[in-house]
């Protein structure tokens, strides 16, 4: 028997021909798939991270939220944020915190 169980004609020459006639698709290629959503989110995250790195910013992670927090910290600091040497980006929430961070970074580099 060459046909799949749900074949209406049951006279296909091969199993592949039966699948082609039924227009079977793979679920992972479906545009409403959760995998597609995760893939698109990853593309957005990495695009944001790439842009931040081009601008000299080193975020705490590659997620879009971490990148946006690092961008906001950079604006307040007046320089590129560096997660390796600066405090966590969410802690640089005011100009006073940014001034203190810049003062501490300058003191540590001397």
N, CA, C and O atoms as a printed pandas DataFrame, in Angstrom:
     atom_number atom_name residue_name chain_id  residue_number  x_coord  y_coord  z_coord
0              1         N          UNK        A               1    0.853   -1.173    0.000
1              2        CA          UNK        A               1    0.000    0.000    0.000
2              3         C          UNK        A               1    0.894    1.230    0.000
3              4         O          UNK        A               1    1.734    1.379    0.888
4              5         N          UNK        A               2    0.731    2.113   -0.979
5              6        CA          UNK        A               2    1.565    3.287   -1.135
6              7         C          UNK        A               2    0.925    4.547   -0.572
7              8         O          UNK        A               2    1.622    5.546   -0.394
8              9         N          UNK        A               3   -0.337    4.543   -0.291
9             10        CA          UNK        A               3   -1.033    5.755    0.130
10            11         C          UNK        A               3   -1.043    5.898    1.644
11            12         O          UNK        A               3   -0.915    4.928    2.392
12            13         N          UNK        A               4   -1.198    7.134    2.059
13            14        CA          UNK        A               4   -1.337    7.415    3.482
14            15         C          UNK        A               4   -2.762    7.062    3.912
15            16         O          UNK        A               4   -3.626    6.822    3.069
16            17         N          UNK        A               5   -2.996    7.032    5.189
17            18        CA          UNK        A               5   -4.284    6.594    5.706
18            19         C          UNK        A               5   -5.435    7.507    5.291
19            20         O          UNK        A               5   -6.540    7.024    5.045
20            21         N          UNK        A               6   -5.200    8.811    5.209
21            22        CA          UNK        A               6   -6.275    9.753    4.890
22            23         C          UNK        A               6   -6.459   10.031    3.410
23            24         O          UNK        A               6   -7.203   10.947    3.057
24            25         N          UNK        A               7   -5.810    9.274    2.524
25            26        CA          UNK        A               7   -5.907    9.513    1.085
26            27         C          UNK        A               7   -7.322    9.215    0.595
27            28         O          UNK        A               7   -7.918    8.199    0.951
28            29         N          UNK        A               8   -7.845   10.121   -0.227
29            30        CA          UNK        A               8   -9.203    9.945   -0.736
30            31         C          UNK        A               8   -9.263    8.994   -1.917
31            32         O          UNK        A               8  -10.245    8.269   -2.080
32            33         N          UNK        A               9   -8.212    8.986   -2.754
33            34        CA          UNK        A               9   -8.256    8.167   -3.973
34            35         C          UNK        A               9   -7.678    6.774   -3.782
35            36         O          UNK        A               9   -8.127    5.831   -4.435
36            37         N          UNK        A              10   -6.712    6.623   -2.919
37            38        CA          UNK        A              10   -6.045    5.346   -2.631
38            39         C          UNK        A              10   -5.409    4.707   -3.870
39            40         O          UNK        A              10   -5.241    3.488   -3.909
40            41         N          UNK        A              11   -5.053    5.506   -4.881
41            42        CA          UNK        A              11   -4.444    4.943   -6.083
42            43         C          UNK        A              11   -3.124    5.636   -6.448
43            44         O          UNK        A              11   -2.726    5.622   -7.613
44            45         N          UNK        A              12   -2.451    6.234   -5.477
45            46        CA          UNK        A              12   -1.188    6.945   -5.731
46            47         C          UNK        A              12   -0.082    5.939   -6.030
47            48         O          UNK        A              12   -0.069    4.839   -5.477
48            49         N          UNK        A              13    0.838    6.318   -6.901
49            50        CA          UNK        A              13    1.940    5.436   -7.285
50            51         C          UNK        A              13    2.969    5.283   -6.168
51            52         O          UNK        A              13    3.632    4.251   -6.068
52            53         N          UNK        A              14    3.103    6.306   -5.333
53            54        CA          UNK        A              14    4.068    6.235   -4.230
54            55         C          UNK        A              14    3.542    7.044   -3.048
55            56         O          UNK        A              14    2.603    7.831   -3.172
56            57         N          UNK        A              15    4.177    6.825   -1.904
57            58        CA          UNK        A              15    3.794    7.565   -0.710
58            59         C          UNK        A              15    4.082    9.060   -0.902
59            60         O          UNK        A              15    3.296    9.905   -0.473
60            61         N          UNK        A              16    5.211    9.384   -1.549
61            62        CA          UNK        A              16    5.570   10.778   -1.815
62            63         C          UNK        A              16    4.525   11.444   -2.701
63            64         O          UNK        A              16    4.146   12.588   -2.451
64            65         N          UNK        A              17    4.062   10.755   -3.718
65            66        CA          UNK        A              17    3.022   11.310   -4.594
66            67         C          UNK        A              17    1.740   11.561   -3.810
67            68         O          UNK        A              17    1.043   12.549   -4.040
68            69         N          UNK        A              18    1.439   10.665   -2.888
69            70        CA          UNK        A              18    0.254   10.825   -2.052
70            71         C          UNK        A              18    0.374   12.080   -1.181
71            72         O          UNK        A              18   -0.590   12.831   -1.037
72            73         N          UNK        A              19    1.561   12.305   -0.601
73            74        CA          UNK        A              19    1.774   13.497    0.218
74            75         C          UNK        A              19    1.681   14.767   -0.624
75            76         O          UNK        A              19    1.078   15.750   -0.193
76            77         N          UNK        A              20    2.274   14.756   -1.825
77            78        CA          UNK        A              20    2.213   15.922   -2.707
78            79         C          UNK        A              20    0.773   16.249   -3.085
79            80         O          UNK        A              20    0.392   17.419   -3.117
80            81         N          UNK        A              21   -0.013   15.247   -3.366
81            82        CA          UNK        A              21   -1.401   15.495   -3.770
82            83         C          UNK        A              21   -2.237   16.033   -2.602
83            84         O          UNK        A              21   -3.239   16.716   -2.812
84            85         N          UNK        A              22   -1.817   15.720   -1.377
85            86        CA          UNK        A              22   -2.549   16.195   -0.202
86            87         C          UNK        A              22   -2.057   17.560    0.259
87            88         O          UNK        A              22   -2.650   18.152    1.161
88            89         N          UNK        A              23   -0.979   18.075   -0.345
89            90        CA          UNK        A              23   -0.393   19.378    0.029
90            91         C          UNK        A              23   -0.042   19.438    1.511
91            92         O          UNK        A              23   -0.404   20.388    2.206
92            93         N          UNK        A              24    0.657   18.429    1.983
93            94        CA          UNK        A              24    1.084   18.365    3.378
94            95         C          UNK        A              24    2.200   19.381    3.600
95            96         O          UNK        A              24    3.116   19.481    2.783
96            97         N          UNK        A              25    2.131   20.147    4.716
97            98        CA          UNK        A              25    3.171   21.114    5.049
98            99         C          UNK        A              25    3.805   20.742    6.392
99           100         O          UNK        A              25    3.212   20.016    7.191
100          101         N          UNK        A              26    5.002   21.244    6.622
101          102        CA          UNK        A              26    5.701   21.015    7.873
102          103         C          UNK        A              26    5.271   22.099    8.856
103          104         O          UNK        A              26    5.253   23.277    8.500
104          105         N          UNK        A              27    4.929   21.726   10.073
105          106        CA          UNK        A              27    4.398   22.669   11.063
106          107         C          UNK        A              27    5.387   23.771   11.415
107          108         O          UNK        A              27    4.960   24.899   11.660
108          109         N          UNK        A              28    6.682   23.500   11.453
109          110        CA          UNK        A              28    7.668   24.502   11.843
110          111         C          UNK        A              28    7.746   25.647   10.828
111          112         O          UNK        A              28    8.234   26.726   11.164
112          113         N          UNK        A              29    7.285   25.436    9.619
113          114        CA          UNK        A              29    7.311   26.480    8.606
114          115         C          UNK        A              29    6.045   27.319    8.611
115          116         O          UNK        A              29    5.950   28.311    7.889
116          117         N          UNK        A              30    5.102   26.936    9.400
117          118        CA          UNK        A              30    3.847   27.668    9.512
118          119         C          UNK        A              30    4.123   29.040   10.143
119          120         O          UNK        A              30    4.868   29.125   11.118
120          121         N          UNK        A              31    3.543   30.093    9.610
121          122        CA          UNK        A              31    3.833   31.445   10.099
122          123         C          UNK        A              31    3.258   31.717   11.488
123          124         O          UNK        A              31    3.641   32.702   12.119
124          125         N          UNK        A              32    2.364   30.884   11.975
125          126        CA          UNK        A              32    1.801   31.083   13.306
126          127         C          UNK        A              32    2.478   30.198   14.342
127          128         O          UNK        A              32    2.009   30.114   15.477
128          129         N          UNK        A              33    3.552   29.549   13.983
129          130        CA          UNK        A              33    4.238   28.638   14.883
130          131         C          UNK        A              33    4.941   29.400   16.010
131          132         O          UNK        A              33    5.505   30.467   15.768
132          133         N          UNK        A              34    4.915   28.868   17.240
133          134        CA          UNK        A              34    5.673   29.485   18.330
134          135         C          UNK        A              34    7.169   29.524   18.031
135          136         O          UNK        A              34    7.867   30.426   18.494
136          137         N          UNK        A              35    7.661   28.572   17.274
137          138        CA          UNK        A              35    9.078   28.578   16.898
138          139         C          UNK        A              35    9.397   29.785   16.029
139          140         O          UNK        A              35   10.469   30.377   16.148
140          141         N          UNK        A              36    8.474   30.147   15.165
141          142        CA          UNK        A              36    8.656   31.317   14.314
142          143         C          UNK        A              36    8.692   32.586   15.157
143          144         O          UNK        A              36    9.487   33.488   14.892
144          145         N          UNK        A              37    7.842   32.658   16.159
145          146        CA          UNK        A              37    7.826   33.812   17.060
146          147         C          UNK        A              37    9.152   33.920   17.814
147          148         O          UNK        A              37    9.711   35.011   17.931
148          149         N          UNK        A              38    9.650   32.807   18.320
149          150        CA          UNK        A              38   10.926   32.800   19.042
150          151         C          UNK        A              38   12.071   33.193   18.116
151          152         O          UNK        A              38   12.973   33.930   18.513
152          153         N          UNK        A              39   12.031   32.706   16.899
153          154        CA          UNK        A              39   13.070   33.042   15.929
154          155         C          UNK        A              39   13.070   34.542   15.631
155          156         O          UNK        A              39   14.127   35.172   15.594
156          157         N          UNK        A              40   11.892   35.102   15.423
157          158        CA          UNK        A              40   11.782   36.541   15.139
158          159         C          UNK        A              40   12.222   37.386   16.335
159          160         O          UNK        A              40   12.854   38.427   16.153
160          161         N          UNK        A              41   11.894   36.946   17.567
161          162        CA          UNK        A              41   12.319   37.672   18.759
162          163         C          UNK        A              41   13.845   37.636   18.874
163          164         O          UNK        A              41   14.465   38.641   19.220
164          165         N          UNK        A              42   14.441   36.497   18.589
165          166        CA          UNK        A              42   15.900   36.377   18.635
166          167         C          UNK        A              42   16.553   37.286   17.604
167          168         O          UNK        A              42   17.578   37.909   17.878
168          169         N          UNK        A              43   15.955   37.362   16.414
169          170        CA          UNK        A              43   16.497   38.267   15.391
170          171         C          UNK        A              43   16.444   39.713   15.866
171          172         O          UNK        A              43   17.398   40.464   15.663
172          173         N          UNK        A              44   15.333   40.116   16.500
173          174        CA          UNK        A              44   15.213   41.492   17.005
174          175         C          UNK        A              44   16.234   41.752   18.114
175          176         O          UNK        A              44   16.879   42.800   18.141
176          177         N          UNK        A              45   16.376   40.780   19.036
177          178        CA          UNK        A              45   17.335   40.927   20.125
178          179         C          UNK        A              45   18.759   41.113   19.600
179          180         O          UNK        A              45   19.477   42.016   20.032
180          181         N          UNK        A              46   19.153   40.259   18.675
181          182        CA          UNK        A              46   20.522   40.313   18.171
182          183         C          UNK        A              46   20.775   41.548   17.313
183          184         O          UNK        A              46   21.891   42.069   17.290
184          185         N          UNK        A              47   19.755   42.018   16.610
185          186        CA          UNK        A              47   19.908   43.249   15.827
186          187         C          UNK        A              47   20.133   44.437   16.769
187          188         O          UNK        A              47   20.980   45.288   16.497
188          189         N          UNK        A              48   19.385   44.498   17.868
189          190        CA          UNK        A              48   19.556   45.575   18.844
190          191         C          UNK        A              48   20.937   45.489   19.488
191          192         O          UNK        A              48   21.601   46.509   19.674
192          193         N          UNK        A              49   21.370   44.283   19.829
193          194        CA          UNK        A              49   22.685   44.089   20.439
194          195         C          UNK        A              49   23.792   44.511   19.475
195          196         O          UNK        A              49   24.746   45.181   19.872
196          197         N          UNK        A              50   23.663   44.121   18.222
197          198        CA          UNK        A              50   24.668   44.476   17.206
198          199         C          UNK        A              50   24.787   45.996   17.078
199          200         O          UNK        A              50   25.896   46.525   17.005
200          201         N          UNK        A              51   23.661   46.693   17.051
201          202        CA          UNK        A              51   23.661   48.148   16.953
202          203         C          UNK        A              51   24.332   48.779   18.177
203          204         O          UNK        A              51   25.100   49.731   18.044
204          205         N          UNK        A              52   24.043   48.252   19.356
205          206        CA          UNK        A              52   24.658   48.772   20.577
206          207         C          UNK        A              52   26.175   48.587   20.542
207          208         O          UNK        A              52   26.920   49.498   20.901
208          209         N          UNK        A              53   26.622   47.434   20.118
209          210        CA          UNK        A              53   28.064   47.171   20.068
210          211         C          UNK        A              53   28.756   48.084   19.052
211          212         O          UNK        A              53   29.878   48.535   19.284
212          213         N          UNK        A              54   28.094   48.353   17.939
213          214        CA          UNK        A              54   28.659   49.273   16.943
214          215         C          UNK        A              54   28.830   50.663   17.561
215          216         O          UNK        A              54   29.773   51.382   17.231
216          217         N          UNK        A              55   27.917   51.036   18.456
217          218        CA          UNK        A              55   27.983   52.342   19.126
218          219         C          UNK        A              55   28.901   52.334   20.345
219          220         O          UNK        A              55   28.987   53.337   21.055
220          221         N          UNK        A              56   29.586   51.223   20.599
221          222        CA          UNK        A              56   30.532   51.136   21.710
222          223         C          UNK        A              56   29.922   50.746   23.032
223          224         O          UNK        A              56   30.613   50.747   24.051
224          225         N          UNK        A              57   28.649   50.413   23.046
225          226        CA          UNK        A              57   27.947   50.045   24.279
226          227         C          UNK        A              57   28.099   48.548   24.503
227          228         O          UNK        A              57   27.935   47.755   23.576
228          229         N          UNK        A              58   28.418   48.159   25.758
229          230        CA          UNK        A              58   28.498   46.745   26.126
230          231         C          UNK        A              58   27.372   46.448   27.109
231          232         O          UNK        A              58   27.525   46.672   28.310
232          233         N          UNK        A              59   26.223   45.938   26.602
233          234        CA          UNK        A              59   25.097   45.639   27.490
234          235         C          UNK        A              59   25.394   44.440   28.402
235          236         O          UNK        A              59   26.366   43.711   28.200
236          237         N          UNK        A              60   24.544   44.260   29.392
237          238        CA          UNK        A              60   24.676   43.131   30.314
238          239         C          UNK        A              60   24.274   41.812   29.663
239          240         O          UNK        A              60   24.647   40.746   30.152
240          241         N          UNK        A              61   23.529   41.869   28.582
241          242        CA          UNK        A              61   23.080   40.665   27.891
242          243         C          UNK        A              61   22.626   41.011   26.488
243          244         O          UNK        A              61   22.711   42.161   26.057
244          245         N          UNK        A              62   22.142   40.000   25.781
245          246        CA          UNK        A              62   21.737   40.218   24.395
246          247         C          UNK        A              62   20.246   40.481   24.231
247          248         O          UNK        A              62   19.798   40.758   23.119
248          249         N          UNK        A              63   19.467   40.403   25.300
249          250        CA          UNK        A              63   18.026   40.645   25.157
250          251         C          UNK        A              63   17.785   42.116   24.851
251          252         O          UNK        A              63   18.574   42.984   25.224
252          253         N          UNK        A              64   16.696   42.373   24.174
253          254        CA          UNK        A              64   16.364   43.741   23.787
254          255         C          UNK        A              64   16.194   44.632   25.017
255          256         O          UNK        A              64   16.565   45.805   24.981
256          257         N          UNK        A              65   15.645   44.098   26.095
257          258        CA          UNK        A              65   15.457   44.872   27.325
258          259         C          UNK        A              65   16.802   45.284   27.922
259          260         O          UNK        A              65   16.962   46.427   28.352
260          261         N          UNK        A              66   17.768   44.367   27.953
261          262        CA          UNK        A              66   19.102   44.682   28.476
262          263         C          UNK        A              66   19.793   45.733   27.610
263          264         O          UNK        A              66   20.466   46.629   28.119
264          265         N          UNK        A              67   19.618   45.612   26.300
265          266        CA          UNK        A              67   20.232   46.575   25.376
266          267         C          UNK        A              67   19.623   47.950   25.578
267          268         O          UNK        A              67   20.346   48.944   25.631
268          269         N          UNK        A              68   18.298   48.022   25.692
269          270        CA          UNK        A              68   17.630   49.319   25.890
270          271         C          UNK        A              68   18.061   49.954   27.219
271          272         O          UNK        A              68   18.261   51.167   27.290
272          273         N          UNK        A              69   18.202   49.137   28.267
273          274        CA          UNK        A              69   18.655   49.656   29.560
274          275         C          UNK        A              69   20.070   50.218   29.440
275          276         O          UNK        A              69   20.366   51.267   30.013
276          277         N          UNK        A              70   20.943   49.536   28.705
277          278        CA          UNK        A              70   22.316   50.011   28.507
278          279         C          UNK        A              70   22.335   51.301   27.690
279          280         O          UNK        A              70   23.156   52.183   27.942
280          281         N          UNK        A              71   21.438   51.415   26.717
281          282        CA          UNK        A              71   21.357   52.646   25.925
282          283         C          UNK        A              71   20.913   53.820   26.797
283          284         O          UNK        A              71   21.453   54.920   26.682
284          285         N          UNK        A              72   19.926   53.583   27.670
285          286        CA          UNK        A              72   19.461   54.640   28.578
286          287         C          UNK        A              72   20.578   55.050   29.539
287          288         O          UNK        A              72   20.771   56.237   29.802
288          289         N          UNK        A              73   21.309   54.069   30.061
289          290        CA          UNK        A              73   22.432   54.367   30.963
290          291         C          UNK        A              73   23.493   55.172   30.226
291          292         O          UNK        A              73   24.086   56.082   30.805
292          293         N          UNK        A              74   23.741   54.855   28.973
293          294        CA          UNK        A              74   24.734   55.589   28.175
294          295         C          UNK        A              74   24.331   57.049   28.022
295          296         O          UNK        A              74   25.172   57.945   28.098
296          297         N          UNK        A              75   23.051   57.281   27.808
297          298        CA          UNK        A              75   22.562   58.656   27.674
298          299         C          UNK        A              75   22.787   59.440   28.962
299          300         O          UNK        A              75   23.202   60.599   28.930
300          301         N          UNK        A              76   22.510   58.801   30.092
301          302        CA          UNK        A              76   22.677   59.477   31.373
302          303         C          UNK        A              76   24.156   59.675   31.705
303          304         O          UNK        A              76   24.533   60.703   32.267
304          305         N          UNK        A              77   24.991   58.702   31.362
305          306        CA          UNK        A              77   26.422   58.793   31.656
306          307         C          UNK        A              77   27.147   59.781   30.740
307          308         O          UNK        A              77   28.173   60.350   31.115
308          309         N          UNK        A              78   26.611   59.975   29.555
309          310        CA          UNK        A              78   27.281   60.827   28.587
310          311         C          UNK        A              78   28.429   60.121   27.895
311          312         O          UNK        A              78   29.275   60.761   27.269
312          313         N          UNK        A              79   28.460   58.820   28.004
313          314        CA          UNK        A              79   29.481   57.984   27.373
314          315         C          UNK        A              79   28.895   56.585   27.185
315          316         O          UNK        A              79   27.799   56.292   27.664
316          317         N          UNK        A              80   29.622   55.740   26.495
317          318        CA          UNK        A              80   29.136   54.376   26.258
318          319         C          UNK        A              80   29.148   53.572   27.559
319          320         O          UNK        A              80   30.143   53.563   28.284
320          321         N          UNK        A              81   28.048   52.908   27.839
321          322        CA          UNK        A              81   27.934   52.040   29.012
322          323         C          UNK        A              81   28.742   50.771   28.781
323          324         O          UNK        A              81   28.755   50.227   27.677
324          325         N          UNK        A              82   29.420   50.300   29.834
325          326        CA          UNK        A              82   30.190   49.059   29.759
326          327         C          UNK        A              82   29.804   48.185   30.948
327          328         O          UNK        A              82   30.138   48.505   32.089
328          329         N          UNK        A              83   29.110   47.093   30.688
329          330        CA          UNK        A              83   28.636   46.213   31.750
330          331         C          UNK        A              83   29.779   45.558   32.515
331          332         O          UNK        A              83   29.585   45.098   33.640
332          333         N          UNK        A              84   30.961   45.512   31.920
333          334        CA          UNK        A              84   32.104   44.885   32.588
334          335         C          UNK        A              84   32.667   45.762   33.710
335          336         O          UNK        A              84   33.244   45.239   34.663
336          337         N          UNK        A              85   32.511   47.080   33.613
337          338        CA          UNK        A              85   33.100   47.978   34.613
338          339         C          UNK        A              85   32.078   48.852   35.331
339          340         O          UNK        A              85   32.329   49.288   36.454
340          341         N          UNK        A              86   30.955   49.112   34.719
341          342        CA          UNK        A              86   29.925   49.958   35.326
342          343         C          UNK        A              86   28.959   49.113   36.152
343          344         O          UNK        A              86   28.857   47.903   35.950
344          345         N          UNK        A              87   28.242   49.764   37.095
345          346        CA          UNK        A              87   27.210   49.030   37.833
346          347         C          UNK        A              87   26.074   48.624   36.887
347          348         O          UNK        A              87   26.013   49.114   35.759
348          349         N          UNK        A              88   25.179   47.742   37.326
349          350        CA          UNK        A              88   24.064   47.345   36.468
350          351         C          UNK        A              88   23.314   48.564   35.912
351          352         O          UNK        A              88   23.103   49.549   36.619
352          353         N          UNK        A              89   22.928   48.483   34.671
353          354        CA          UNK        A              89   22.324   49.620   33.968
354          355         C          UNK        A              89   21.076   50.142   34.668
355          356         O          UNK        A              89   20.832   51.349   34.663
356          357         N          UNK        A              90   20.286   49.268   35.266
357          358        CA          UNK        A              90   19.053   49.734   35.916
358          359         C          UNK        A              90   19.341   50.598   37.144
359          360         O          UNK        A              90   18.459   51.322   37.606
360          361         N          UNK        A              91   20.560   50.533   37.675
361          362        CA          UNK        A              91   20.923   51.350   38.841
362          363         C          UNK        A              91   21.297   52.781   38.446
363          364         O          UNK        A              91   21.311   53.674   39.294
364          365         N          UNK        A              92   21.597   52.999   37.180
365          366        CA          UNK        A              92   21.943   54.344   36.705
366          367         C          UNK        A              92   20.655   54.987   36.212
367          368         O          UNK        A              92   20.420   55.123   35.011
368          369         N          UNK        A              93   19.828   55.379   37.179
369          370        CA          UNK        A              93   18.488   55.862   36.842
370          371         C          UNK        A              93   18.346   57.371   36.950
371          372         O          UNK        A              93   17.316   57.924   36.564
372          373         N          UNK        A              94   19.361   58.041   37.467
373          374        CA          UNK        A              94   19.286   59.495   37.598
374          375         C          UNK        A              94   20.621   60.111   37.196
375          376         O          UNK        A              94   21.627   59.415   37.059
376          377         N          UNK        A              95   20.609   61.426   37.010
377          378        CA          UNK        A              95   21.858   62.111   36.655
378          379         C          UNK        A              95   22.830   62.065   37.829
379          380         O          UNK        A              95   24.043   62.027   37.621
380          381         N          UNK        A              96   22.320   62.067   39.053
381          382        CA          UNK        A              96   23.181   61.985   40.229
382          383         C          UNK        A              96   23.894   60.628   40.263
383          384         O          UNK        A              96   25.091   60.566   40.543
384          385         N          UNK        A              97   23.174   59.558   39.984
385          386        CA          UNK        A              97   23.786   58.231   39.942
386          387         C          UNK        A              97   24.810   58.151   38.822
387          388         O          UNK        A              97   25.852   57.515   38.979
388          389         N          UNK        A              98   24.524   58.791   37.690
389          390        CA          UNK        A              98   25.456   58.788   36.565
390          391         C          UNK        A              98   26.736   59.540   36.919
391          392         O          UNK        A              98   27.833   59.091   36.585
392          393         N          UNK        A              99   26.601   60.692   37.599
393          394        CA          UNK        A              99   27.786   61.457   38.014
394          395         C          UNK        A              99   28.640   60.639   38.972
395          396         O          UNK        A              99   29.864   60.607   38.847
396          397         N          UNK        A             100   27.999   59.984   39.922
397          398        CA          UNK        A             100   28.727   59.156   40.876
398          399         C          UNK        A             100   29.450   58.011   40.159
399          400         O          UNK        A             100   30.608   57.719   40.459
400          401         N          UNK        A             101   28.772   57.376   39.225
401          402        CA          UNK        A             101   29.370   56.279   38.466
402          403         C          UNK        A             101   30.580   56.770   37.674
403          404         O          UNK        A             101   31.628   56.124   37.667
404          405         N          UNK        A             102   30.430   57.910   37.012
405          406        CA          UNK        A             102   31.553   58.460   36.250
406          407         C          UNK        A             102   32.731   58.810   37.166
407          408         O          UNK        A             102   33.886   58.583   36.808
408          409         N          UNK        A             103   32.437   59.360   38.341
409          410        CA          UNK        A             103   33.485   59.708   39.297
410          411         C          UNK        A             103   34.215   58.455   39.777
411          412         O          UNK        A             103   35.442   58.445   39.873
412          413         N          UNK        A             104   33.464   57.411   40.073
413          414        CA          UNK        A             104   34.057   56.153   40.554
414          415         C          UNK        A             104   34.857   55.471   39.439
415          416         O          UNK        A             104   35.920   54.907   39.699
416          417         N          UNK        A             105   34.360   55.518   38.220
417          418        CA          UNK        A             105   35.070   54.909   37.085
418          419         C          UNK        A             105   36.382   55.639   36.841
419          420         O          UNK        A             105   37.409   55.006   36.594
420          421         N          UNK        A             106   36.356   56.971   36.911
421          422        CA          UNK        A             106   37.584   57.762   36.727
422          423         C          UNK        A             106   38.575   57.500   37.842
423          424         O          UNK        A             106   39.777   57.417   37.589
424          425         N          UNK        A             107   38.092   57.365   39.089
425          426        CA          UNK        A             107   38.972   57.121   40.239
426          427         C          UNK        A             107   39.635   55.748   40.120
427          428         O          UNK        A             107   40.806   55.594   40.466
428          429         N          UNK        A             108   38.891   54.748   39.633
429          430        CA          UNK        A             108   39.434   53.399   39.489
430          431         C          UNK        A             108   40.440   53.294   38.350
431          432         O          UNK        A             108   41.327   52.441   38.383
432          433         N          UNK        A             109   40.310   54.149   37.347
433          434        CA          UNK        A             109   41.217   54.070   36.196
434          435         C          UNK        A             109   42.537   54.795   36.441
435          436         O          UNK        A             109   43.501   54.604   35.700
436          437         N          UNK        A             110   42.580   55.626   37.479
437          438        CA          UNK        A             110   43.814   56.379   37.764
438          439         C          UNK        A             110   44.734   55.625   38.664
439          440         O          UNK        A             110   45.812   56.117   38.999
